[in-house]
Amino acid sequence: SIDVAGRRAYLLQVGEKALLWVRLVARGAAGHGSRWHPDNAVTRLAEAVAALGRAPWEVRLTETTAALLAAVADLTGADVDDPDAAADLFGPAAAFIRPSLRTTANPTGLAGGYKHNVIPDRAEATVDIRVLPGTEDEVLAEVQRIVGDDIAIEIVVRDIGLETPFSGSLVDAMVASLQDADPGVPVVPYLLGAGTDNKALSRLGIAGYGFAPLRLPSGFDFTGMFHGVDERVPLDALTFGQDVLTRLLRTY
């Protein structure tokens, strides 16, 4: 559950962004650290990483994120013409929702050189890129434009994105099991900014959803704890989730 402008709602995942892990490689001439040396691979890489890490990516709504914003408008009466402003209505979950509205490209690692006084002929950086489903090639071309033609882009991992309709008997059963346990609280679709095993399952023809029915206290920053040292949920949220999942399994 999340709070939307003070009202509780539940998120049901119906899609996720595509994954692109890339390596940026810069090359230059090796040399002694005391030289005047403009052909420096580390400098070239640093400029590319800074440009990519600070690049603004425009908001692009998918069918799922458009439905999410429409649900926000229905819940709050707020104007959702500015999706980023609408995301702010999600409180602590805004940081979880905002990446679903655009591409994200975050540099995550740097490597180059082996000694303080030696200029290396190669430097590299890893970048974690998450893109909206179906935009992978377009985003790679834009990344190349941002970093420049003298930076090589190596694909480390490329995986698919997906969107599944927020409809059908399974979705109806999930929504009903939640609303039986928490009457009157809406369930809205969302696009996950990260990834799950649904990517692999989709290749087998399986339509997967992300359904984690936890009723959380207002203001509890659950999504902000992901992969953290203190990631946790309250015990009563787990008890609630067990009840909802039991209802689902007994009725679907």
DODREN-588985 format. One record per atom (N, C-alpha, C): x, y, z; residue in one letter. Coordinates in steps of 0.2 Angstrom, whole numbers, padded with zeros to 4 digits, always signed. Example, Ala and Ser with C-alpha at 12.3 -4.5 7.8 and 13.67 -1.06 7.14 Angstrom:
<zazas>
+0066-0028+0039a/+0062-0022+0039a/+0066-0016+0039a/+0064-0011+0035s/+0068-0005+0036s/+0064+0000+0039s/
</zazas>
This chain:
<zazas>
+0004-0006+0000s/+0000+0000+0000s/+0004+0006+0000s/+0002+0012-0003i/+0005+0018-0003i/+0000+0023-0001i/+0002+0029+0001d/-0002+0035+0003d/-0002+0039-0003d/-0008+0041-0006v/-0008+0046-0012v/-0012+0052-0009v/-0008+0057-0007a/-0011+0063-0005a/-0015+0062+0002a/-0013+0057+0006g/-0016+0055+0012g/-0021+0050+0011g/-0022+0047+0005r/-0027+0042+0005r/-0023+0035+0003r/-0025+0030+0006r/-0022+0023+0005r/-0024+0020-0002r/-0019+0017-0005a/-0021+0014-0011a/-0016+0008-0012a/-0017+0003-0016y/-0013-0003-0017y/-0010-0003-0024y/-0004-0004-0025l/-0001-0005-0031l/+0000-0012-0033l/-0002-0013-0040l/-0002-0020-0043l/+0003-0019-0049l/+0008-0023-0049q/+0013-0022-0054q/+0011-0026-0061q/+0010-0022-0066v/+0008-0025-0073v/+0013-0025-0078v/+0019-0022-0076g/+0024-0022-0081g/+0031-0019-0078g/+0036-0020-0082e/+0043-0017-0079e/+0047-0015-0085e/+0052-0011-0083k/+0056-0008-0088k/+0061-0013-0091k/+0064-0011-0097a/+0069-0016-0099a/+0076-0014-0096a/+0080-0019-0096l/+0087-0018-0093l/+0092-0018-0098l/+0096-0013-0097l/+0103-0012-0101l/+0108-0010-0097l/+0113-0015-0096w/+0119-0014-0092w/+0124-0013-0097w/+0128-0007-0097v/+0133-0006-0103v/+0139-0004-0099v/+0144-0005-0103r/+0151-0003-0101r/+0153+0003-0106r/+0155+0009-0104l/+0158+0014-0108l/+0166+0013-0108l/+0169+0013-0114v/+0176+0012-0114v/+0179+0018-0118v/+0184+0021-0114a/+0188+0027-0117a/+0195+0024-0118a/+0198+0027-0124r/+0205+0025-0125r/+0209+0031-0127r/+0215+0031-0125g/+0220+0036-0126g/+0227+0034-0127g/+0231+0038-0126a/+0238+0036-0126a/+0241+0035-0119a/+0245+0030-0118a/+0248+0029-0112a/+0254+0034-0111a/+0256+0036-0105g/+0261+0040-0104g/+0263+0041-0097g/+0268+0045-0095h/+0270+0046-0089h/+0266+0052-0086h/+0264+0051-0079g/+0259+0056-0076g/+0262+0063-0076g/+0268+0064-0077s/+0271+0071-0077s/+0271+0075-0083s/+0268+0072-0088r/+0268+0075-0095r/+0262+0079-0096r/+0263+0084-0101w/+0257+0087-0103w/+0254+0082-0108w/+0248+0080-0107h/+0245+0074-0110h/+0238+0075-0112h/+0236+0078-0117p/+0229+0079-0118p/+0225+0073-0121p/+0228+0068-0123d/+0225+0062-0125d/+0225+0057-0120d/+0220+0059-0115n/+0220+0055-0108n/+0213+0051-0108n/+0214+0045-0108a/+0208+0041-0108a/+0203+0042-0102a/+0207+0043-0096v/+0203+0044-0090v/+0199+0051-0090v/+0202+0056-0093t/+0198+0063-0094t/+0193+0062-0099t/+0194+0058-0104r/+0189+0057-0109r/+0183+0053-0106r/+0184+0048-0102l/+0179+0044-0099l/+0175+0048-0094l/+0179+0052-0090a/+0176+0056-0085a/+0171+0061-0088a/+0172+0064-0093e/+0168+0069-0097e/+0162+0065-0099e/+0163+0059-0102a/+0157+0055-0104a/+0152+0053-0099a/+0155+0051-0093v/+0151+0048-0088v/+0147+0054-0085v/+0150+0060-0084a/+0147+0066-0081a/+0141+0068-0086a/+0142+0068-0092a/+0137+0070-0097a/+0131+0065-0096a/+0133+0059-0096l/+0127+0054-0096l/+0124+0054-0089l/+0127+0054-0084g/+0124+0054-0077g/+0120+0060-0076g/+0121+0066-0079r/+0117+0072-0078r/+0112+0073-0084r/+0112+0069-0089a/+0107+0070-0094a/+0100+0070-0092a/+0096+0075-0094p/+0089+0074-0092p/+0085+0070-0097p/+0081+0065-0095w/+0077+0061-0099w/+0070+0063-0099w/+0067+0064-0104e/+0060+0067-0105e/+0055+0061-0102e/+0050+0064-0099v/+0044+0060-0097v/+0041+0057-0103v/+0039+0050-0103r/+0036+0047-0108r/+0031+0042-0105r/+0024+0043-0106l/+0020+0039-0103l/+0018+0033-0107l/+0018+0027-0104t/+0016+0021-0107t/+0008+0020-0105t/+0005+0015-0108e/-0002+0013-0106e/-0003+0012-0098e/+0002+0009-0095t/+0002+0008-0088t/+0003+0014-0084t/+0008+0018-0086t/+0009+0024-0082t/+0003+0030-0083t/+0000+0030-0089a/-0005+0034-0090a/-0011+0032-0086a/-0012+0025-0085a/-0018+0023-0081a/-0016+0025-0074a/-0010+0024-0071l/-0008+0026-0065l/-0010+0033-0063l/-0008+0038-0068l/-0009+0045-0067l/-0017+0046-0067l/-0020+0043-0071a/-0028+0044-0071a/-0031+0042-0065a/-0028+0036-0062a/-0031+0034-0055a/-0029+0039-0050a/-0023+0042-0050v/-0022+0048-0045v/-0026+0053-0046v/-0028+0055-0052a/-0033+0061-0053a/-0040+0059-0050a/-0042+0053-0051d/-0048+0051-0048d/-0048+0051-0041d/-0042+0049-0038l/-0042+0048-0031l/-0042+0055-0027l/-0038+0060-0030t/-0036+0066-0027t/-0040+0072-0030t/-0042+0072-0036g/-0044+0077-0040g/-0039+0082-0042g/-0033+0080-0042a/-0027+0084-0044a/-0026+0084-0051a/-0023+0089-0053d/-0021+0090-0060d/-0015+0086-0062d/-0015+0081-0066v/-0009+0077-0068v/-0006+0078-0074v/-0007+0084-0077d/-0004+0086-0083d/+0004+0086-0082d/+0006+0087-0076d/+0014+0087-0075d/+0015+0081-0071d/+0017+0075-0074p/+0018+0069-0071p/+0023+0069-0065p/+0028+0073-0065d/+0033+0073-0060d/+0029+0076-0053d/+0025+0081-0055a/+0021+0084-0049a/+0016+0079-0046a/+0013+0075-0051a/+0009+0070-0049a/+0012+0065-0044a/+0018+0063-0046a/+0022+0058-0043a/+0023+0060-0035a/+0024+0067-0034d/+0025+0070-0028d/+0019+0068-0023d/+0013+0067-0026l/+0008+0065-0022l/+0008+0058-0018l/+0013+0054-0021f/+0014+0048-0018f/+0018+0048-0012f/+0020+0053-0009g/+0024+0054-0003g/+0031+0050-0004g/+0033+0046+0001p/+0039+0042+0001p/+0040+0038-0005p/+0034+0036-0008a/+0034+0031-0014a/+0036+0035-0020a/+0036+0042-0020a/+0037+0046-0026a/+0044+0043-0029a/+0049+0042-0025a/+0055+0040-0028a/+0055+0033-0032a/+0050+0029-0030f/+0049+0023-0033f/+0045+0024-0039f/+0040+0028-0040i/+0036+0029-0045i/+0039+0033-0051i/+0043+0039-0049r/+0046+0043-0054r/+0050+0040-0059r/+0054+0035-0058p/+0058+0031-0063p/+0054+0028-0068p/+0048+0026-0066s/+0043+0023-0071s/+0041+0027-0077s/+0042+0034-0076l/+0040+0039-0081l/+0045+0041-0086l/+0051+0038-0086r/+0057+0040-0090r/+0062+0035-0090r/+0067+0036-0095t/+0073+0032-0094t/+0077+0034-0089t/+0081+0030-0085t/+0086+0032-0080t/+0093+0029-0083t/+0098+0032-0082a/+0105+0030-0083a/+0110+0032-0078a/+0111+0027-0074n/+0116+0029-0068n/+0122+0026-0068n/+0128+0030-0069p/+0135+0027-0068p/+0135+0023-0061p/+0138+0017-0061t/+0139+0013-0055t/+0146+0011-0054t/+0151+0012-0059g/+0157+0010-0057g/+0163+0013-0062g/+0169+0014-0060l/+0174+0016-0064l/+0180+0012-0063l/+0184+0011-0068a/+0190+0008-0068a/+0195+0010-0073a/+0201+0011-0071g/+0207+0014-0076g/+0213+0015-0072g/+0218+0013-0075g/+0225+0014-0072g/+0227+0009-0067g/+0234+0009-0066y/+0236+0004-0061y/+0242+0007-0057y/+0244+0013-0058k/+0249+0017-0054k/+0248+0024-0054k/+0250+0027-0049h/+0248+0034-0048h/+0251+0039-0053h/+0257+0037-0056n/+0261+0041-0060n/+0261+0039-0067n/+0256+0034-0069v/+0256+0031-0076v/+0249+0033-0079v/+0249+0036-0084i/+0242+0038-0088i/+0240+0032-0092i/+0235+0029-0090p/+0233+0023-0094p/+0230+0024-0101p/+0230+0019-0105d/+0228+0020-0112d/+0220+0017-0113d/+0217+0015-0107r/+0211+0013-0107r/+0207+0015-0100r/+0201+0017-0100a/+0197+0018-0094a/+0190+0016-0096a/+0187+0013-0091e/+0180+0011-0092e/+0175+0012-0086e/+0169+0013-0088a/+0164+0014-0083a/+0158+0009-0084a/+0155+0007-0079t/+0148+0003-0079t/+0142+0008-0078t/+0137+0007-0082v/+0131+0011-0081v/+0125+0007-0081v/+0121+0008-0077d/+0114+0004-0076d/+0109+0008-0079d/+0106+0006-0085i/+0101+0010-0089i/+0095+0006-0089i/+0089+0009-0087r/+0083+0006-0087r/+0078+0010-0091r/+0075+0006-0096v/+0072+0010-0102v/+0064+0007-0102v/+0060+0012-0105l/+0053+0010-0106l/+0053+0004-0111l/+0048+0000-0110p/+0048-0006-0115p/+0047-0004-0122p/+0052-0007-0126g/+0052-0006-0133g/+0056+0000-0135g/+0060+0003-0131t/+0064+0009-0133t/+0071+0008-0132t/+0073+0001-0132e/+0080+0000-0130e/+0085+0003-0136e/+0083+0001-0142d/+0088+0004-0147d/+0088+0011-0148d/+0082+0014-0147e/+0082+0022-0147e/+0086+0025-0141e/+0086+0022-0135v/+0090+0024-0130v/+0097+0023-0131v/+0099+0017-0133l/+0106+0016-0135l/+0109+0021-0140l/+0105+0023-0145a/+0108+0028-0149a/+0108+0035-0146a/+0104+0036-0141e/+0104+0043-0138e/+0110+0043-0133e/+0112+0037-0130v/+0117+0037-0125v/+0124+0038-0129v/+0124+0035-0135q/+0130+0036-0139q/+0131+0043-0141q/+0125+0047-0143r/+0125+0054-0144r/+0128+0058-0138r/+0126+0056-0132i/+0128+0060-0126i/+0135+0059-0125i/+0138+0053-0125v/+0144+0052-0123v/+0149+0053-0129v/+0147+0053-0135g/+0152+0055-0140g/+0154+0049-0144g/+0156+0050-0150d/+0158+0044-0154d/+0165+0041-0152d/+0169+0045-0149d/+0175+0042-0147d/+0175+0037-0140d/+0169+0036-0138i/+0167+0032-0132i/+0164+0026-0135i/+0167+0020-0134a/+0164+0014-0136a/+0159+0011-0131a/+0153+0009-0133i/+0148+0006-0129i/+0148-0002-0129i/+0149-0005-0124e/+0149-0012-0124e/+0143-0015-0120e/+0139-0019-0123i/+0133-0022-0120i/+0135-0027-0115i/+0134-0026-0108v/+0135-0032-0104v/+0129-0036-0102v/+0123-0033-0101v/+0117-0037-0101v/+0112-0033-0104v/+0108-0036-0108r/+0102-0033-0111r/+0096-0038-0110r/+0091-0035-0107d/+0085-0039-0106d/+0079-0035-0107d/+0073-0039-0108i/+0067-0036-0111i/+0063-0032-0106i/+0059-0027-0108g/+0054-0024-0104g/+0047-0027-0106g/+0042-0026-0102l/+0036-0029-0103l/+0030-0025-0100l/+0024-0025-0103e/+0018-0023-0100e/+0012-0028-0101e/+0009-0029-0096t/+0003-0034-0096t/-0003-0030-0095t/-0009-0032-0098p/-0015-0028-0097p/-0017-0028-0090p/-0020-0023-0087f/-0023-0023-0080f/-0030-0025-0081f/-0031-0031-0083s/-0038-0034-0084s/-0037-0041-0084s/-0043-0044-0084g/-0043-0052-0084g/-0045-0055-0078g/-0046-0061-0078s/-0049-0065-0072s/-0044-0065-0066s/-0038-0065-0067l/-0033-0065-0062l/-0032-0058-0059l/-0032-0053-0063v/-0032-0046-0060v/-0038-0045-0056v/-0044-0047-0059d/-0050-0046-0055d/-0050-0050-0048d/-0047-0056-0048a/-0047-0060-0042a/-0042-0057-0037a/-0036-0054-0039m/-0031-0051-0035m/-0035-0044-0032m/-0038-0040-0036v/-0041-0034-0034v/-0047-0036-0028v/-0051-0041-0030a/-0056-0043-0025a/-0053-0046-0019a/-0048-0049-0019s/-0045-0052-0012s/-0043-0046-0008s/-0040-0041-0011l/-0037-0035-0007l/-0043-0031-0005l/-0048-0030-0009q/-0054-0026-0007q/-0058-0030-0002q/-0058-0036-0002d/-0062-0040+0004d/-0058-0039+0010d/-0052-0038+0010a/-0048-0037+0016a/-0048-0030+0019a/-0048-0025+0014d/-0048-0018+0015d/-0053-0015+0011d/-0059-0015+0013p/-0065-0013+0008p/-0064-0005+0006p/-0065-0004+0000g/-0066+0003-0002g/-0059+0006-0004g/-0054+0002-0003v/-0047+0005-0005v/-0045+0003-0012v/-0044+0008-0016p/-0043+0006-0023p/-0036+0003-0025p/-0036-0001-0030v/-0030-0005-0032v/-0028-0002-0039v/-0022+0000-0040v/-0020+0004-0046v/-0014+0000-0049v/-0013+0001-0056p/-0008-0003-0059p/-0002+0002-0059p/+0004-0001-0060y/+0010+0002-0060y/+0016-0001-0064y/+0020+0002-0067l/+0026+0000-0070l/+0032+0000-0066l/+0035-0006-0065l/+0041-0007-0060l/+0047-0004-0064l/+0051+0000-0060g/+0057+0003-0063g/+0063-0002-0063g/+0062-0007-0060a/+0067-0012-0059a/+0065-0018-0063a/+0067-0024-0061g/+0065-0030-0065g/+0064-0036-0060g/+0060-0041-0063t/+0059-0047-0059t/+0059-0053-0064t/+0058-0059-0061d/+0058-0065-0065d/+0053-0065-0070d/+0048-0061-0070n/+0043-0060-0075n/+0046-0059-0082n/+0052-0057-0083k/+0055-0056-0089k/+0056-0063-0092k/+0059-0067-0088a/+0060-0074-0091a/+0054-0078-0092a/+0049-0077-0087l/+0043-0081-0088l/+0039-0079-0094l/+0040-0072-0096s/+0036-0070-0102s/+0038-0074-0108s/+0044-0076-0108r/+0047-0079-0114r/+0044-0086-0115r/+0041-0089-0110l/+0037-0095-0110l/+0030-0094-0111l/+0028-0088-0112g/+0021-0086-0113g/+0017-0085-0107g/+0020-0084-0101i/+0017-0083-0095i/+0016-0076-0094i/+0010-0073-0093a/+0009-0066-0091a/+0010-0066-0083a/+0015-0062-0081g/+0016-0062-0074g/+0014-0055-0071g/+0013-0055-0065y/+0011-0049-0061y/+0015-0048-0055y/+0016-0042-0052g/+0019-0041-0046g/+0014-0040-0040g/+0012-0045-0036f/+0007-0044-0031f/+0010-0045-0024f/+0011-0040-0020a/+0014-0041-0014a/+0009-0037-0009a/+0004-0040-0007p/-0002-0036-0003p/+0000-0035+0004p/+0004-0030+0005l/+0006-0027+0012l/+0002-0021+0014l/-0001-0021+0019r/-0004-0014+0021r/+0000-0011+0026r/+0004-0006+0024l/+0009-0002+0028l/+0007+0004+0031l/+0010+0006+0037p/+0008+0012+0040p/+0009+0018+0036p/+0005+0023+0037s/+0006+0029+0033s/+0013+0032+0034s/+0016+0034+0029g/+0023+0037+0029g/+0029+0032+0030g/+0027+0026+0029f/+0032+0020+0030f/+0036+0020+0023f/+0042+0022+0023d/+0046+0022+0017d/+0049+0015+0015d/+0044+0010+0013f/+0046+0004+0011f/+0050+0003+0005f/+0048+0007+0000t/+0052+0006-0006t/+0059+0009-0006t/+0060+0014-0001g/+0067+0017+0000g/+0071+0013+0004g/+0069+0007+0006m/+0073+0002+0010m/+0076-0003+0006m/+0073-0004-0001f/+0075-0009-0005f/+0083-0010-0005f/+0085-0016-0004h/+0093-0018-0004h/+0096-0014+0001h/+0093-0011+0006g/+0096-0008+0012g/+0098-0012+0017g/+0102-0010+0022v/+0104-0014+0028v/+0098-0015+0033v/+0093-0011+0032d/+0088-0011+0037d/+0081-0012+0034d/+0081-0016+0028e/+0075-0017+0024e/+0071-0022+0029e/+0064-0020+0029r/+0060-0023+0034r/+0052-0021+0032r/+0048-0025+0035v/+0041-0023+0035v/+0038-0025+0042v/+0033-0022+0044p/+0030-0023+0050p/+0026-0030+0050p/+0026-0034+0056l/+0023-0040+0056l/+0016-0040+0054l/+0012-0035+0056d/+0005-0035+0055d/+0004-0034+0047d/+0009-0031+0044a/+0008-0031+0036a/+0009-0038+0033a/+0014-0042+0036l/+0014-0049+0034l/+0008-0053+0035l/+0005-0052+0041t/-0001-0055+0043t/-0007-0053+0038t/-0007-0047+0036f/-0012-0045+0032f/-0011-0048+0025f/-0005-0048+0023g/-0003-0051+0016g/-0005-0058+0016g/-0003-0062+0021q/-0005-0069+0021q/-0012-0070+0020q/-0016-0066+0024d/-0024-0066+0023d/-0026-0065+0016d/-0023-0060+0013v/-0025-0058+0006v/-0023-0064+0001v/-0017-0066+0002l/-0015-0072-0003l/-0019-0078-0002l/-0021-0079+0005t/-0025-0085+0006t/-0032-0085+0003t/-0035-0079+0003r/-0041-0077+0000r/-0041-0078-0008r/-0035-0076-0011l/-0034-0077-0018l/-0033-0084-0020l/-0029-0088-0016l/-0028-0095-0018l/-0035-0099-0017l/-0039-0097-0013r/-0045-0101-0011r/-0051-0099-0016r/-0050-0093-0020t/-0055-0091-0024t/-0054-0091-0031t/-0048-0091-0033y/-0046-0091-0040y/-0045-0098-0043y/
</zazas>
